[in-house]
C-alpha cells in the first residue's frame, strides 16, 4: 500500500485529538507498541470523536459498524511515551462517514488510519440524522 499523502499527516488539520498512555502489556517482542494494541487505541479515539460529534444524543437507537479500515504504520512507537491520536471526519455520506486519524509520538506521525463507519438500525444501514450532520461538520478535516 502506498504511503498516505503527506498533507494528511499534518496534525493541525485535525480538529479532534486525545492523548493515550500505552501500557507495558501493549508491547511486542521488539519492545514497540503492538499493532493490535494500536488498533485498539485508534478504536478508542474514534469513539471519543464520535461522542464529541454528538453521536450518542443525535443517533440514539442506532449502532455503528466498521465497514473498512486501513492502518498504515509509518514509524515505531515506544513505551512509556504517550501517543496523541488526531481525528477528523473526511467525508459524510447518507448512512456512513469516513474518519481519518493520525497518531503522533514525540511530535512525529507514526500511524495513519482511514475508517469507514456505517450507521445500522434494526433493518440495516440507517441514515445519519440532520442534527448529527449539523454537529459533525465542525469535526471535518481542515483544508
Backbone as CSV, one residue per row, in Angstrom:
resi,resn,N_x,N_y,N_z,CA_x,CA_y,CA_z,C_x,C_y,C_z
1,UNK,0.833,-1.177,0.000,0.000,0.000,0.000,0.881,1.244,0.000
2,UNK,0.478,2.238,-0.761,1.251,3.480,-0.849,1.139,4.268,0.451
3,UNK,2.185,5.025,0.746,2.161,5.895,1.924,1.098,6.971,1.710
4,UNK,0.504,7.454,2.801,-0.528,8.491,2.653,0.061,9.812,2.161
5,UNK,-0.791,10.611,1.584,-0.426,11.957,1.157,0.163,12.689,2.366
6,UNK,1.358,13.255,2.252,1.971,13.952,3.384,1.081,15.045,3.981
7,UNK,0.221,15.658,3.171,-0.681,16.685,3.689,-1.660,16.121,4.709
8,UNK,-1.940,14.818,4.628,-2.853,14.187,5.582,-2.167,13.853,6.904
9,UNK,-0.873,14.060,6.986,-0.128,13.751,8.210,0.078,14.979,9.095
10,UNK,-0.503,16.101,8.712,-0.369,17.339,9.477,-1.428,17.384,10.582
11,UNK,-1.019,17.234,11.853,-1.996,17.238,12.944,-2.833,18.512,13.017
12,UNK,-2.322,19.616,12.506,-3.065,20.878,12.564,-4.364,20.819,11.765
13,UNK,-4.490,19.891,10.846,-5.704,19.763,10.028,-6.822,19.008,10.743
14,UNK,-6.502,18.424,11.876,-7.439,17.551,12.580,-8.029,18.283,13.781
15,UNK,-9.344,18.473,13.806,-9.961,19.249,14.882,-10.071,18.511,16.212
16,UNK,-9.867,17.211,16.208,-10.000,16.423,17.435,-8.658,15.777,17.758
17,UNK,-8.338,15.727,19.029,-7.162,14.951,19.457,-7.365,14.479,20.886
18,UNK,-6.740,13.361,21.189,-6.738,12.845,22.550,-5.418,12.124,22.805
19,UNK,-4.993,12.169,24.032,-3.728,11.558,24.445,-4.006,10.163,24.972
20,UNK,-3.170,9.214,24.589,-3.303,7.826,25.037,-1.996,7.394,25.692
21,UNK,-2.121,6.756,26.813,-0.961,6.228,27.528,-0.839,4.735,27.225
22,UNK,0.242,4.321,26.577,0.400,2.884,26.326,0.695,2.148,27.629
23,UNK,0.291,0.906,27.663,0.567,0.036,28.814,1.731,-0.879,28.463
24,UNK,2.415,-1.351,29.468,3.526,-2.278,29.228,3.038,-3.500,28.446
25,UNK,1.822,-3.948,28.748,1.244,-5.104,28.058,0.947,-4.862,26.593
26,UNK,1.049,-3.605,26.134,0.810,-3.276,24.727,2.036,-3.524,23.853
27,UNK,3.148,-3.931,24.457,4.394,-4.076,23.708,4.500,-5.430,23.022
28,UNK,5.217,-5.433,21.891,5.521,-6.686,21.210,6.927,-7.134,21.617
29,UNK,7.418,-8.201,21.023,8.730,-8.740,21.408,9.869,-7.792,21.061
30,UNK,9.634,-6.833,20.162,10.653,-5.847,19.804,10.588,-4.595,20.676
31,UNK,9.706,-4.625,21.688,9.502,-3.515,22.623,8.882,-2.289,21.958
32,UNK,8.100,-2.516,20.896,7.306,-1.469,20.253,5.852,-1.698,20.646
33,UNK,5.047,-0.642,20.546,3.615,-0.828,20.779,3.089,-1.752,19.683
34,UNK,2.472,-2.836,20.090,1.965,-3.870,19.187,0.903,-3.298,18.252
35,UNK,0.864,-3.806,17.004,-0.103,-3.284,16.031,-1.549,-3.521,16.461
36,UNK,-1.820,-4.598,17.175,-3.182,-4.852,17.661,-3.540,-3.853,18.757
37,UNK,-2.574,-3.552,19.639,-2.818,-2.544,20.677,-3.072,-1.181,20.043
38,UNK,-2.316,-0.856,18.998,-2.519,0.423,18.314,-3.904,0.477,17.675
39,UNK,-4.349,-0.629,17.089,-5.696,-0.663,16.509,-6.744,-0.396,17.593
40,UNK,-6.505,-0.908,18.789,-7.411,-0.641,19.912,-7.403,0.818,20.321
41,UNK,-6.239,1.451,20.301,-6.159,2.883,20.617,-6.909,3.703,19.572
42,UNK,-6.762,3.331,18.308,-7.487,4.024,17.240,-8.996,3.879,17.439
43,UNK,-9.430,2.682,17.799,-10.851,2.441,18.034,-11.359,3.312,19.178
44,UNK,-10.609,3.354,20.281,-11.000,4.161,21.435,-11.092,5.639,21.044
45,UNK,-10.109,6.121,20.300,-10.112,7.525,19.880,-11.271,7.820,18.923
46,UNK,-11.619,6.869,18.038,-12.777,7.075,17.140,-14.052,7.228,17.950
47,UNK,-14.193,6.435,18.997,-15.378,6.541,19.849,-15.418,7.901,20.540
48,UNK,-14.262,8.377,20.995,-14.215,9.696,21.630,-14.602,10.793,20.639
49,UNK,-14.146,10.679,19.403,-14.526,11.637,18.362,-16.023,11.551,18.086
50,UNK,-16.548,10.346,17.981,-17.976,10.133,17.742,-18.806,10.778,18.849
51,UNK,-18.356,10.637,20.087,-19.068,11.248,21.221,-18.985,12.772,21.134
52,UNK,-17.806,13.298,20.802,-17.647,14.748,20.683,-18.536,15.305,19.570
53,UNK,-18.729,14.521,18.508,-19.556,14.953,17.372,-21.051,14.793,17.651
54,UNK,-21.408,14.350,18.843,-22.819,14.241,19.212,-23.478,12.943,18.834
55,UNK,-22.697,11.925,18.512,-23.262,10.645,18.107,-24.275,10.060,19.075
56,UNK,-23.924,9.924,20.365,-24.872,9.282,21.284,-26.220,9.999,21.400
57,UNK,-26.215,11.327,21.404,-27.501,12.014,21.551,-28.252,12.159,20.236
58,UNK,-27.556,12.301,19.117,-28.235,12.540,17.832,-28.504,11.262,17.035
59,UNK,-27.924,10.154,17.455,-28.118,8.890,16.734,-28.577,7.782,17.683
60,UNK,-29.351,8.160,18.685,-29.848,7.194,19.672,-30.627,6.087,18.968
61,UNK,-30.415,4.862,19.401,-31.101,3.712,18.831,-30.390,3.098,17.647
62,UNK,-29.328,3.745,17.168,-28.553,3.204,16.059,-27.214,2.685,16.583
63,UNK,-26.627,1.781,15.825,-25.312,1.244,16.154,-24.342,1.642,15.059
64,UNK,-23.062,1.537,15.378,-22.034,1.780,14.363,-21.395,0.455,13.974
65,UNK,-20.997,0.385,12.719,-20.315,-0.807,12.220,-19.161,-0.346,11.335
66,UNK,-17.976,-0.870,11.622,-16.829,-0.554,10.776,-16.970,-1.361,9.491
67,UNK,-17.073,-0.653,8.363,-17.186,-1.312,7.062,-15.804,-1.583,6.476
68,UNK,-14.861,-0.685,6.746,-13.485,-0.923,6.308,-12.548,-0.079,7.150
69,UNK,-11.330,-0.577,7.266,-10.298,0.160,7.979,-8.960,-0.162,7.333
70,UNK,-8.166,0.874,7.141,-6.800,0.711,6.634,-5.884,1.432,7.607
71,UNK,-4.888,0.732,8.099,-3.935,1.297,9.044,-2.546,1.216,8.428
72,UNK,-1.894,2.363,8.343,-0.528,2.443,7.827,0.401,2.732,9.001
73,UNK,1.341,1.844,9.235,2.322,2.039,10.297,3.527,2.746,9.678
74,UNK,3.733,4.000,10.070,4.739,4.852,9.457,6.055,4.875,10.224
75,UNK,6.015,4.492,11.480,7.207,4.522,12.313,6.997,3.698,13.567
76,UNK,8.054,3.544,14.318,7.988,2.772,15.561,7.365,3.614,16.670
77,UNK,6.626,2.961,17.532,6.078,3.610,18.721,6.645,2.908,19.940
78,UNK,6.982,3.684,20.945,7.708,3.144,22.097,6.962,3.385,23.403
79,UNK,7.199,2.529,24.340,6.715,2.638,25.715,7.820,3.302,26.528
80,UNK,7.516,4.164,27.455,6.203,4.547,28.005,5.664,5.864,27.467
81,UNK,6.268,6.417,26.417,5.823,7.712,25.903,4.376,7.642,25.397
82,UNK,3.609,8.644,25.766,2.214,8.721,25.321,2.160,8.988,23.823
83,UNK,1.041,8.636,23.223,0.772,8.981,21.831,-0.426,9.923,21.826
84,UNK,-0.512,10.735,20.783,-1.680,11.584,20.583,-2.358,11.130,19.306
85,UNK,-3.648,10.858,19.411,-4.433,10.444,18.253,-5.243,11.651,17.798
86,UNK,-4.999,12.077,16.579,-5.703,13.208,15.964,-6.761,12.622,15.036
87,UNK,-7.962,13.175,15.066,-9.037,12.625,14.250,-9.855,13.692,13.556
88,UNK,-10.423,13.316,12.420,-11.297,14.210,11.659,-12.237,13.385,10.801
89,UNK,-13.378,13.971,10.509,-14.304,13.383,9.549,-13.831,13.845,8.169
90,UNK,-13.553,12.891,7.298,-13.105,13.241,5.948,-14.283,13.397,4.988
91,UNK,-15.275,12.537,5.146,-16.412,12.516,4.218,-17.633,12.011,4.963
92,UNK,-18.783,12.594,4.643,-20.045,12.144,5.225,-20.969,11.744,4.096
93,UNK,-21.507,10.540,4.185,-22.482,10.065,3.212,-23.866,10.031,3.827
94,UNK,-24.766,9.319,3.188,-26.139,9.220,3.697,-26.207,8.352,4.952
95,UNK,-25.519,7.203,4.931,-25.553,6.281,6.069,-24.166,6.033,6.657
96,UNK,-23.158,6.686,6.110,-21.793,6.385,6.555,-20.957,7.650,6.658
97,UNK,-19.828,7.486,7.297,-18.849,8.555,7.371,-17.459,7.946,7.324
98,UNK,-16.535,8.714,6.803,-15.152,8.263,6.697,-14.321,9.100,7.661
99,UNK,-13.586,8.418,8.522,-12.792,9.054,9.572,-11.313,8.883,9.245
100,UNK,-10.558,9.962,9.381,-9.103,9.904,9.264,-8.501,10.088,10.641
101,UNK,-7.394,9.385,10.876,-6.673,9.523,12.135,-5.176,9.508,11.867
102,UNK,-4.470,10.365,12.578,-3.018,10.365,12.577,-2.585,10.240,14.026
103,UNK,-1.684,9.296,14.273,-1.126,9.125,15.608,0.274,9.700,15.601
104,UNK,0.550,10.547,16.594,1.892,11.101,16.724,2.478,10.679,18.063
105,UNK,3.784,10.548,18.064,4.524,10.309,19.303,5.748,11.214,19.241
106,UNK,5.931,11.991,20.287,7.007,12.991,20.307,6.927,13.920,19.092
107,UNK,5.705,14.217,18.653,5.503,15.140,17.546,5.659,14.546,16.159
108,UNK,6.012,13.281,16.061,6.222,12.633,14.759,5.047,11.730,14.401
109,UNK,4.551,11.788,13.149,3.485,10.869,12.756,4.013,9.436,12.682
110,UNK,3.315,8.535,13.363,3.746,7.135,13.399,2.688,6.180,12.852
111,UNK,1.441,6.633,12.769,0.350,5.789,12.256,-0.647,6.692,11.533
112,UNK,-1.162,6.192,10.416,-2.247,6.848,9.693,-3.340,5.820,9.477
113,UNK,-4.594,6.214,9.715,-5.713,5.281,9.534,-6.879,5.972,8.848
114,UNK,-7.571,5.202,8.027,-8.792,5.662,7.358,-9.844,4.591,7.609
115,UNK,-10.985,5.002,8.174,-12.033,4.060,8.566,-13.374,4.519,8.010
116,UNK,-14.126,3.603,7.447,-15.499,3.874,7.020,-16.421,3.234,8.046
117,UNK,-17.301,4.068,8.596,-18.240,3.615,9.613,-19.653,3.783,9.073
118,UNK,-20.451,2.736,9.181,-21.833,2.754,8.710,-22.759,2.729,9.923
119,UNK,-23.802,3.550,9.871,-24.821,3.528,10.917,-25.798,2.406,10.580
120,UNK,-26.175,1.654,11.616,-27.031,0.495,11.421,-28.213,0.568,12.386
121,UNK,-29.399,0.340,11.827,-30.614,0.261,12.623,-31.162,-1.153,12.574
122,UNK,-32.349,-1.365,13.062,-32.925,-2.712,13.098,-33.089,-3.359,11.723
123,UNK,-33.193,-2.535,10.673,-33.419,-3.068,9.328,-32.228,-2.875,8.397
124,UNK,-31.042,-2.673,8.968,-29.851,-2.496,8.142,-29.321,-1.079,8.210
125,UNK,-28.572,-0.654,7.177,-28.000,0.692,7.180,-29.077,1.749,7.407
126,UNK,-28.735,2.738,8.232,-29.694,3.785,8.595,-29.083,5.154,8.313
127,UNK,-29.894,6.105,7.872,-29.361,7.429,7.554,-28.885,8.172,8.796
128,UNK,-27.840,8.957,8.599,-27.386,9.874,9.638,-28.446,10.958,9.786
129,UNK,-28.692,11.398,11.010,-29.736,12.403,11.235,-29.233,13.804,10.883
130,UNK,-30.170,14.702,10.600,-29.810,16.084,10.296,-29.076,16.727,11.472
131,UNK,-29.523,16.450,12.699,-28.861,17.014,13.878,-27.413,16.537,13.978
132,UNK,-27.198,15.255,13.710,-25.820,14.748,13.751,-24.980,15.386,12.653
133,UNK,-25.530,15.466,11.448,-24.797,16.053,10.326,-24.388,17.488,10.625
134,UNK,-25.303,18.256,11.202,-25.006,19.653,11.529,-23.868,19.733,12.545
135,UNK,-23.914,18.916,13.575,-22.886,18.945,14.621,-21.556,18.375,14.127
136,UNK,-21.601,17.348,13.279,-20.385,16.681,12.826,-19.552,17.544,11.890
137,UNK,-20.151,18.536,11.263,-19.416,19.371,10.309,-18.233,20.081,10.951
138,UNK,-18.350,20.419,12.234,-17.231,21.091,12.904,-16.027,20.171,13.115
139,UNK,-16.201,18.886,12.876,-15.132,17.909,13.070,-14.530,17.455,11.736
140,UNK,-14.858,18.183,10.663,-14.341,17.840,9.335,-12.854,18.191,9.236
141,UNK,-12.146,17.448,8.393,-10.742,17.693,8.117,-10.576,19.098,7.550
142,UNK,-9.661,19.868,8.121,-9.428,21.236,7.653,-8.653,21.214,6.341
143,UNK,-8.922,22.210,5.506,-8.247,22.305,4.206,-6.790,22.670,4.341
